[in-house]
Amino acid sequence: MEISKSLNLKDGAKRTPVQKTIFLAAYLILTLVLFEAVLRVAYSIEPFLLRTMGDEPLSWQRLWVWGQKRTGLDLVFPIEVYDPLLGWRTAPGLVDVSLGENYLVNTNSSGFRGRLEISEHKNLPRILLLGDSYTFGDQANDDEVFGSLLQQMLPGTEVINMGVRGYGHDQMLLLFQEAGIQLEPDIVILGFLTMDMERNLLDFRNFAKPKYELVGDQLILTNSPVPSPEEVLETDWQRPRLYDLWAFFDHAFAGYSGEKKVEADEITAFILAGLTQAILDSGAVPVFVYFPSDHDIRAYPTRPDGDVYLQAFCRTNPATICTSAWDEFSSGIATGVQYRQLGHWDAAGHRTMAEALYNFILEKKLIP
């Protein structure tokens, strides 16, 4: 009888409910710990890392951290520097820096594209360009970028290229408030691309960045000041990679369901309205221009959704002057102009953009 009781207890046949609960909890914890360990190893392997790369903040952060451990760079790109307000900005004083494909980058002492220094005292009408890598002129030489071409077409002006690679509209607004207003521009041209709308939802892309949250009808700036590269590297290991996996699928579902697009449309409208007001308050004229991306060019002749969105925004915000370069690019394609269809604009794309802006400025008589 004693032997039988001993065997029953050994077999676990008479475990109490409490014991069963403890056993189940321990089993689940052990499973999660093992899964977490497997994920940490998997995310350190390049093929898996790239295969599970999504357009959400934690994917971008994992890629950045992996790049630091592999190359030791301060940021993803070699021509940007950390900025506590903006996340990153173009480094000042670059001289003939080669980024591949036989094109060179120069910046002035303010970190703006080109060698031209800004006059301390304003003597000419100023046109300020805000935007992302298309405005900056990625994959093009200084003299090929549309800002430089526009300067040649309007010799009685100063054209200042404040485009920064990887920026969302949120960073463009902050950059204008921090550095653009003091330049006393007469016209501020925003280069609008569809892809920048989703960047407004991120607090990490090329690097950690600020992000606006919409509370009622107010924009509230979060993730500010932006953590430094050292802080990101020091704290990245603390985040469970199970959370990364959940965020990846949650973001994918939000995109599939259309929730992400609705959120991006809403926050972008508020940011653009805020930028319009900031430009008007500075005494300048806001001009928002739709820029056809390489994806838009490949999808010709369908008019891009971002173009439709921007024109709808301008109809409800009459203080903003809006136009689109889609028709000019469409005409170029129809007449046989060969634009680069993978990556950023080549010289032909920048020339078309400069001509579109030049004609629009003259048509609207924005420059005396």
N, C-alpha and C positions, 0 to 999 in steps of 0.2 A: 504493500500500500504506500509506504514512504517513497519507494523507488518510483512508483507511478506518479505521485504528486510532483516529485522532483523533475521528472521528464516533462510533465505538462507545463510547469513553470519555465523550463528551459526552452520549450517550443514556443513560448509566448502566447499560449492559448488562453491564459488568464490575465493578460495585461489590463490594467485599469484604463478608463477613458483618458485620464490625465497622461498616463504613460504613452498611450497611442498618439495623443496630440503632440506630446514632446517629440516622439519619434518622427512623426510626419513633418513637424516644423524643422527638425534637424536635417531631414532628408531634403526638404525644399531649399534650405539655406546652403547645404553642401552642393546641390545641383546648380544653384545660382552662382556660387563661388567658382565652380568648375567652368561654367559657361562664361563667366566674366574673364577668367584666366585665358580661355581659348580665344575670346574676342580680342583681348589685349595682344596676344601673339599674332593673331590674324591681321589686325590693323597695322602691325609693324612690317608686314610683307607687302611689297610694292604692288604686285598684281591685284591682290585682294583690296588694298587701299584704294586703288584707282577704279576698280570695278564697282565698289560700293560708294563712289563719290556722287553725292547729290548736290543740288543747288540750295542747300540749307546751311546755317552757320556752323554747326559742328563738323560737317564734312569739310568745309573750308578750313576750319581750325586744325583738324587732324592733318590735312595736307600741308598746312603751313608748318606745324610742329615737326612733321616728318622731314620737310625740306630743311629746317634749321639743323636737325640732327645729322642730316646728310651733307649739307654744304656749309653750314655755319654762317650763312648770310643774316643780316639784321632783319631784312624783310624779304618777301617773295621776289621782288624785282630789284635790280642793282641801282636804279636811279631814284628810288624813293627813300624818304627818311620818316621816322616816327614823329607824329604830332599828337599831343594830348587832346586837342579839340577835334581834329579831323580824322585821326587814325593814322593817316600818312599823307604826305604831299611830295611834290617833285623837289629833288635836291637842288639848291642854288649853285651857280658857278660851274656847271658841267661844260667841259670843252671837248668836242668831237668824241663823245662816248659812243662806241660801236655796240649796237644791240643785235647784230646779225643782219643778214640779207643786204649788206653793203649800204646801210643807211646810218647816219650819224646824228647824235642829239647834242644840242647846246642849250643851256639855260642862262638867263641873266642872274643878277645878284638877288632877285626876288624869287627865283625858282620858276619863272615863266619861260615858255618855250621860245628859243631864239637868242641871238646875241644882243638884240637891241635893248638898251637900258631905258627905263622910264624917266622922263624929264621930272625933275623935282618940282618945277613950277609948270603948271598946265598952260600951254600956249596954243594948242590945236584941239579940235573936237576929238574926243576919245571914244573908241568902240571897244568894249570889253567882252571877251568870249568866255563863256562858261560851258563846261561839258566834260565828257569822259575821254577815253583814249582816241575816239574819232576826232574830237576837237584838238586834243594834244597833238595828234598826228603820228600815232604808232605806225611803224613800217613805212615811214616817209622821211625824207631829209627836210631840214629846216626850211629851205627855199621852196619845197614842194607842198608844204602844208597850206591849207586854204586861208588861214589867218595871214600868213606871209604874202600870199597872192593878193588878198584883199587889200593889204597895206599898199602894194604896188599899184592897184587899181584906184585907190583913194589916197594919193600922195599928200593931200592936205589934212590928213588925220593921223592919229596914233591908234593902232590896232594892238591890243594887249591880249595875248593868248593865255588864259588861266585854266585851260583844260588839264585834268589830272587823270591818269589811267586808273580804271576800276571804280570811279566815283559813281555814287547814286545821286539823285536830286537832293537828298538831305544834306550831303556833304557840299554840294554846289551852293546851297543856300547858306550854310555856315561859312564857307570860304568867302562868299560875297560879303557877308556881314563883317567878317574879320579883316579882310584885306581889300575887297573890291570897293567898298564905299569911300574909303580914303583916297582912292584914285580919281574921284570926281568924274565918273564916266558920263557921257551924253547918251549913249546907247548901250544896253546890255543885251547881248545875243546868247540865248540858251540853246545849245544843240541837244535836241530831244531825241532819244532813242528808246524803243520799246523795252529793251533789256534793262534799262536803268530803273524801270518801275519796280521790278522784283528786288532790286538791290535796296530799295527803300524799306524792305521787310527784314533785312539782315542786320545783325550786330557784329558779324564777322564775315569778311569776304577775302580780298587779298591779304588783309590783316584785320584786327579788331577795329571796329568803327562805331561812331555814334548812331543812334537810331531814335526816330521820333515815334512816340506812341500817341494815339488819338484818344483823349479823355473828353467825352462830350464833343464840343466843337473846338477844343484847344489842343495844340501840339505840345507835348511834353517830351523834352530831350532826355534820353536814357543812355546808359553806358558811357557816361561822361563825368569826369575825364576818362578817356580811353586808356585801358591798362597798357603799360609798356611791354615791349617784347620780352624783357626779363620776367615780368610778372606773369605773362601768359605761359611761358615755359615752366616757371616754378609751380604753377597751380594746375596745369593741364592734367597731370597724373591723378589728381584727386577726383576727377569726374568719372563715375562708373560708365564703362563702355556699353553696358546694357541700355543706358539712357541714350547714348548715341544711336544705337540700333533702333530704339523706339522712335526717336526724333526723325530718323531717316524715313521710316514707313509712315509716320504721321504727316510729314511734309509731302510725301508722294501722294497720300490720300487727299490732302488738301488741294493739291494740284489737279488730281483726277476729278474731284467733286466740283471744282470751280471756286472753292472757298478762297484759295490763295489769290486768284485773279480779282475777286471782289474786294478783298482787303487791299491789294496793291492799287487798284483803281481809286479807292477811297483815300488812302493815305497820300497818294501822289497828288490828287486834286488839292488837298489842304497844303501840301508843301509848295506846289506851284503857286497857289494863291498867296502864301506867305512870301515867296520870292518876288512875286509881282509887287506886293505892297512895299517890300524893302527897297526895290528898285525905284519905285515911284517916290518914296520918301527921300531917296538920295538925289532926286531931281533928274533922274535918267528915264529913258524910254525903254520899257521891257519888250523885247522881240523874241518870241519862242518859235523855233524853226524845227520842223521834223526832218531828221537825218536818215536817209535810207541806209540800212546796214547791209552787210554782205548777204545775210539771209534774205532780206527784202529783194536784193538784186537777183538772187537765184530764183525767187518765187515770182518774178515778173511774169505776167502783167497784173497780178492781184494787188490792189491797194492795201498796204499794211494796216493791221488793226490799230497800231500805235498812232498812225497818222489820223485815222478816224477819231481816236480818243482825244488827241490834242486839239483837233478842230472843234470837237464838241465842248471841250473845256473852255476854249476861247469864246465860244458863243455865249457861255454863261458868265464869262469874265471879260467884259468888253474893254476893260482898261489894258488888257494884254493884247499886243499886236502879234498875230500868228500868221505863219505861212508854212509851206512845205516844199522841199526840194524834190519830191517824188516825181513831179511832172518833168523836171529838167533831166533827171536820171532816166526816166522812161523814154524821153526824146532821144537821149544819147544812145540807149540800147537799140531803139528803133532805127537809128541811122548808122549803126555798126560800131559804136564805141565799145571797146573791150575793157570792162571794169574787172578788177580782181574780185573773184567770187568766193574766196576763202581767206578770212582774215580781215584786215582793215583796208581802207581805201588806198589805192595806189595814186600815182600822180594824176591820172585821168579823173579819178573820183574827186580829188581835192580841187582840180581845176573846174569841174562842173559845179561843185559846191560854192566856190568863190564867185563864179559868174552868176549863180542864182542869187546869192546874197547881194552882190553889187547891183544887179538889176532891180531887186526888191527895194534896196535903200534909195535908189534914184527914183523909182516909181512912187514911193511913199514920201519922198522929199524929207527923209530923216536927217540928212546932212545938208546944211545951207549951201 
